[in-house]
Amino acid sequence: MNYKLKPIVPVIIEAYSYTGDPSNPGWPKDWLKTTQYFNSKEGILFILTSRGYVQCLRGDYIVKGIKGDFIVCSPDVFKEICELID
C-alpha cells in the first residue's frame, strides 16, 4: 500500500547536533535535567526516547519534540525536513 504524508503545520522545534564529545554533548544544560542518557567510551551517546534508548552518533541531531520528548535524527533526514530560522 502507498501512503501520502499529510501536510504538516510548521512548528518550531529545538534541535542540536551532537558534537561527539560526551563531556560536552552540545545541547542546553536544562535538557540534561529532563532526559536520561549515558555515554559509551567511544563517544556514542544513548538517549532515552519514547522507544527506549536510542544510539546517537557524532553529527546526529537531538530534537526536542513538541511534547517535550527527545528524538534522534540522522543529519541527512534532518536537513531535508528542517531549516534553520535563527
MODELLER restraints for C-alpha pairs under 7 A, 6 or more apart:
rsr = mdl.restraints
at = mdl.atoms
rsr.add(forms.Gaussian(group=physical.xy_distance, feature=features.Distance(at['CA:13:A'], at['CA:64:A']), mean=6.52, stdev=0.5))
rsr.add(forms.Gaussian(group=physical.xy_distance, feature=features.Distance(at['CA:13:A'], at['CA:65:A']), mean=6.63, stdev=0.5))
rsr.add(forms.Gaussian(group=physical.xy_distance, feature=features.Distance(at['CA:14:A'], at['CA:63:A']), mean=5.92, stdev=0.5))
rsr.add(forms.Gaussian(group=physical.xy_distance, feature=features.Distance(at['CA:14:A'], at['CA:64:A']), mean=5.48, stdev=0.5))
rsr.add(forms.Gaussian(group=physical.xy_distance, feature=features.Distance(at['CA:15:A'], at['CA:61:A']), mean=6.26, stdev=0.5))
rsr.add(forms.Gaussian(group=physical.xy_distance, feature=features.Distance(at['CA:15:A'], at['CA:62:A']), mean=5.47, stdev=0.5))
rsr.add(forms.Gaussian(group=physical.xy_distance, feature=features.Distance(at['CA:15:A'], at['CA:63:A']), mean=4.29, stdev=0.5))
rsr.add(forms.Gaussian(group=physical.xy_distance, feature=features.Distance(at['CA:15:A'], at['CA:64:A']), mean=6.20, stdev=0.5))
rsr.add(forms.Gaussian(group=physical.xy_distance, feature=features.Distance(at['CA:16:A'], at['CA:26:A']), mean=6.51, stdev=0.5))
rsr.add(forms.Gaussian(group=physical.xy_distance, feature=features.Distance(at['CA:16:A'], at['CA:27:A']), mean=5.80, stdev=0.5))
rsr.add(forms.Gaussian(group=physical.xy_distance, feature=features.Distance(at['CA:16:A'], at['CA:61:A']), mean=5.41, stdev=0.5))
rsr.add(forms.Gaussian(group=physical.xy_distance, feature=features.Distance(at['CA:16:A'], at['CA:62:A']), mean=5.42, stdev=0.5))
rsr.add(forms.Gaussian(group=physical.xy_distance, feature=features.Distance(at['CA:16:A'], at['CA:63:A']), mean=6.71, stdev=0.5))
rsr.add(forms.Gaussian(group=physical.xy_distance, feature=features.Distance(at['CA:17:A'], at['CA:26:A']), mean=6.75, stdev=0.5))
rsr.add(forms.Gaussian(group=physical.xy_distance, feature=features.Distance(at['CA:17:A'], at['CA:59:A']), mean=5.42, stdev=0.5))
rsr.add(forms.Gaussian(group=physical.xy_distance, feature=features.Distance(at['CA:17:A'], at['CA:60:A']), mean=5.59, stdev=0.5))
rsr.add(forms.Gaussian(group=physical.xy_distance, feature=features.Distance(at['CA:17:A'], at['CA:61:A']), mean=4.33, stdev=0.5))
rsr.add(forms.Gaussian(group=physical.xy_distance, feature=features.Distance(at['CA:17:A'], at['CA:62:A']), mean=6.29, stdev=0.5))
rsr.add(forms.Gaussian(group=physical.xy_distance, feature=features.Distance(at['CA:18:A'], at['CA:25:A']), mean=5.57, stdev=0.5))
rsr.add(forms.Gaussian(group=physical.xy_distance, feature=features.Distance(at['CA:18:A'], at['CA:26:A']), mean=5.74, stdev=0.5))
rsr.add(forms.Gaussian(group=physical.xy_distance, feature=features.Distance(at['CA:18:A'], at['CA:58:A']), mean=5.30, stdev=0.5))
rsr.add(forms.Gaussian(group=physical.xy_distance, feature=features.Distance(at['CA:18:A'], at['CA:59:A']), mean=5.29, stdev=0.5))
rsr.add(forms.Gaussian(group=physical.xy_distance, feature=features.Distance(at['CA:18:A'], at['CA:60:A']), mean=5.66, stdev=0.5))
rsr.add(forms.Gaussian(group=physical.xy_distance, feature=features.Distance(at['CA:18:A'], at['CA:61:A']), mean=6.03, stdev=0.5))
rsr.add(forms.Gaussian(group=physical.xy_distance, feature=features.Distance(at['CA:18:A'], at['CA:62:A']), mean=6.87, stdev=0.5))
rsr.add(forms.Gaussian(group=physical.xy_distance, feature=features.Distance(at['CA:19:A'], at['CA:25:A']), mean=5.63, stdev=0.5))
rsr.add(forms.Gaussian(group=physical.xy_distance, feature=features.Distance(at['CA:19:A'], at['CA:26:A']), mean=5.87, stdev=0.5))
rsr.add(forms.Gaussian(group=physical.xy_distance, feature=features.Distance(at['CA:19:A'], at['CA:58:A']), mean=5.46, stdev=0.5))
rsr.add(forms.Gaussian(group=physical.xy_distance, feature=features.Distance(at['CA:19:A'], at['CA:59:A']), mean=6.31, stdev=0.5))
rsr.add(forms.Gaussian(group=physical.xy_distance, feature=features.Distance(at['CA:20:A'], at['CA:43:A']), mean=5.50, stdev=0.5))
rsr.add(forms.Gaussian(group=physical.xy_distance, feature=features.Distance(at['CA:20:A'], at['CA:44:A']), mean=6.90, stdev=0.5))
rsr.add(forms.Gaussian(group=physical.xy_distance, feature=features.Distance(at['CA:20:A'], at['CA:57:A']), mean=6.64, stdev=0.5))
rsr.add(forms.Gaussian(group=physical.xy_distance, feature=features.Distance(at['CA:20:A'], at['CA:58:A']), mean=4.27, stdev=0.5))
rsr.add(forms.Gaussian(group=physical.xy_distance, feature=features.Distance(at['CA:21:A'], at['CA:43:A']), mean=5.92, stdev=0.5))
rsr.add(forms.Gaussian(group=physical.xy_distance, feature=features.Distance(at['CA:22:A'], at['CA:39:A']), mean=6.08, stdev=0.5))
rsr.add(forms.Gaussian(group=physical.xy_distance, feature=features.Distance(at['CA:22:A'], at['CA:43:A']), mean=5.60, stdev=0.5))
rsr.add(forms.Gaussian(group=physical.xy_distance, feature=features.Distance(at['CA:22:A'], at['CA:45:A']), mean=6.96, stdev=0.5))
rsr.add(forms.Gaussian(group=physical.xy_distance, feature=features.Distance(at['CA:35:A'], at['CA:48:A']), mean=6.56, stdev=0.5))
rsr.add(forms.Gaussian(group=physical.xy_distance, feature=features.Distance(at['CA:36:A'], at['CA:47:A']), mean=6.20, stdev=0.5))
rsr.add(forms.Gaussian(group=physical.xy_distance, feature=features.Distance(at['CA:36:A'], at['CA:48:A']), mean=5.42, stdev=0.5))
rsr.add(forms.Gaussian(group=physical.xy_distance, feature=features.Distance(at['CA:37:A'], at['CA:46:A']), mean=5.44, stdev=0.5))
rsr.add(forms.Gaussian(group=physical.xy_distance, feature=features.Distance(at['CA:37:A'], at['CA:47:A']), mean=4.42, stdev=0.5))
rsr.add(forms.Gaussian(group=physical.xy_distance, feature=features.Distance(at['CA:37:A'], at['CA:48:A']), mean=5.93, stdev=0.5))
rsr.add(forms.Gaussian(group=physical.xy_distance, feature=features.Distance(at['CA:38:A'], at['CA:45:A']), mean=6.02, stdev=0.5))
rsr.add(forms.Gaussian(group=physical.xy_distance, feature=features.Distance(at['CA:38:A'], at['CA:46:A']), mean=5.44, stdev=0.5))
rsr.add(forms.Gaussian(group=physical.xy_distance, feature=features.Distance(at['CA:38:A'], at['CA:47:A']), mean=6.87, stdev=0.5))
rsr.add(forms.Gaussian(group=physical.xy_distance, feature=features.Distance(at['CA:39:A'], at['CA:45:A']), mean=4.66, stdev=0.5))
rsr.add(forms.Gaussian(group=physical.xy_distance, feature=features.Distance(at['CA:39:A'], at['CA:46:A']), mean=6.25, stdev=0.5))
rsr.add(forms.Gaussian(group=physical.xy_distance, feature=features.Distance(at['CA:44:A'], at['CA:55:A']), mean=6.81, stdev=0.5))
rsr.add(forms.Gaussian(group=physical.xy_distance, feature=features.Distance(at['CA:44:A'], at['CA:56:A']), mean=6.04, stdev=0.5))
rsr.add(forms.Gaussian(group=physical.xy_distance, feature=features.Distance(at['CA:44:A'], at['CA:57:A']), mean=5.38, stdev=0.5))
rsr.add(forms.Gaussian(group=physical.xy_distance, feature=features.Distance(at['CA:45:A'], at['CA:55:A']), mean=5.84, stdev=0.5))
rsr.add(forms.Gaussian(group=physical.xy_distance, feature=features.Distance(at['CA:45:A'], at['CA:56:A']), mean=4.94, stdev=0.5))
rsr.add(forms.Gaussian(group=physical.xy_distance, feature=features.Distance(at['CA:45:A'], at['CA:57:A']), mean=6.49, stdev=0.5))
rsr.add(forms.Gaussian(group=physical.xy_distance, feature=features.Distance(at['CA:46:A'], at['CA:53:A']), mean=5.71, stdev=0.5))
rsr.add(forms.Gaussian(group=physical.xy_distance, feature=features.Distance(at['CA:46:A'], at['CA:54:A']), mean=5.28, stdev=0.5))
rsr.add(forms.Gaussian(group=physical.xy_distance, feature=features.Distance(at['CA:46:A'], at['CA:55:A']), mean=4.55, stdev=0.5))
rsr.add(forms.Gaussian(group=physical.xy_distance, feature=features.Distance(at['CA:46:A'], at['CA:56:A']), mean=5.80, stdev=0.5))
rsr.add(forms.Gaussian(group=physical.xy_distance, feature=features.Distance(at['CA:47:A'], at['CA:53:A']), mean=5.21, stdev=0.5))
rsr.add(forms.Gaussian(group=physical.xy_distance, feature=features.Distance(at['CA:47:A'], at['CA:54:A']), mean=5.36, stdev=0.5))
rsr.add(forms.Gaussian(group=physical.xy_distance, feature=features.Distance(at['CA:47:A'], at['CA:55:A']), mean=6.65, stdev=0.5))
rsr.add(forms.Gaussian(group=physical.xy_distance, feature=features.Distance(at['CA:48:A'], at['CA:54:A']), mean=6.38, stdev=0.5))
rsr.add(forms.Gaussian(group=physical.xy_distance, feature=features.Distance(at['CA:49:A'], at['CA:69:A']), mean=6.60, stdev=0.5))
rsr.add(forms.Gaussian(group=physical.xy_distance, feature=features.Distance(at['CA:49:A'], at['CA:70:A']), mean=5.46, stdev=0.5))
rsr.add(forms.Gaussian(group=physical.xy_distance, feature=features.Distance(at['CA:49:A'], at['CA:71:A']), mean=6.22, stdev=0.5))
rsr.add(forms.Gaussian(group=physical.xy_distance, feature=features.Distance(at['CA:56:A'], at['CA:72:A']), mean=6.35, stdev=0.5))
rsr.add(forms.Gaussian(group=physical.xy_distance, feature=features.Distance(at['CA:59:A'], at['CA:75:A']), mean=6.35, stdev=0.5))
rsr.add(forms.Gaussian(group=physical.xy_distance, feature=features.Distance(at['CA:60:A'], at['CA:72:A']), mean=6.73, stdev=0.5))
rsr.add(forms.Gaussian(group=physical.xy_distance, feature=features.Distance(at['CA:60:A'], at['CA:73:A']), mean=5.78, stdev=0.5))
rsr.add(forms.Gaussian(group=physical.xy_distance, feature=features.Distance(at['CA:60:A'], at['CA:74:A']), mean=4.81, stdev=0.5))
rsr.add(forms.Gaussian(group=physical.xy_distance, feature=features.Distance(at['CA:60:A'], at['CA:75:A']), mean=5.33, stdev=0.5))
rsr.add(forms.Gaussian(group=physical.xy_distance, feature=features.Distance(at['CA:61:A'], at['CA:72:A']), mean=5.75, stdev=0.5))
rsr.add(forms.Gaussian(group=physical.xy_distance, feature=features.Distance(at['CA:61:A'], at['CA:73:A']), mean=5.07, stdev=0.5))
rsr.add(forms.Gaussian(group=physical.xy_distance, feature=features.Distance(at['CA:61:A'], at['CA:74:A']), mean=6.21, stdev=0.5))
rsr.add(forms.Gaussian(group=physical.xy_distance, feature=features.Distance(at['CA:61:A'], at['CA:75:A']), mean=6.32, stdev=0.5))
rsr.add(forms.Gaussian(group=physical.xy_distance, feature=features.Distance(at['CA:62:A'], at['CA:70:A']), mean=6.73, stdev=0.5))
rsr.add(forms.Gaussian(group=physical.xy_distance, feature=features.Distance(at['CA:62:A'], at['CA:71:A']), mean=5.84, stdev=0.5))
rsr.add(forms.Gaussian(group=physical.xy_distance, feature=features.Distance(at['CA:62:A'], at['CA:72:A']), mean=4.81, stdev=0.5))
rsr.add(forms.Gaussian(group=physical.xy_distance, feature=features.Distance(at['CA:62:A'], at['CA:73:A']), mean=6.44, stdev=0.5))
rsr.add(forms.Gaussian(group=physical.xy_distance, feature=features.Distance(at['CA:63:A'], at['CA:70:A']), mean=5.60, stdev=0.5))
rsr.add(forms.Gaussian(group=physical.xy_distance, feature=features.Distance(at['CA:63:A'], at['CA:71:A']), mean=5.09, stdev=0.5))
rsr.add(forms.Gaussian(group=physical.xy_distance, feature=features.Distance(at['CA:63:A'], at['CA:72:A']), mean=6.23, stdev=0.5))
rsr.add(forms.Gaussian(group=physical.xy_distance, feature=features.Distance(at['CA:64:A'], at['CA:70:A']), mean=4.70, stdev=0.5))
rsr.add(forms.Gaussian(group=physical.xy_distance, feature=features.Distance(at['CA:64:A'], at['CA:71:A']), mean=6.49, stdev=0.5))
rsr.add(forms.Gaussian(group=physical.xy_distance, feature=features.Distance(at['CA:65:A'], at['CA:71:A']), mean=6.93, stdev=0.5))
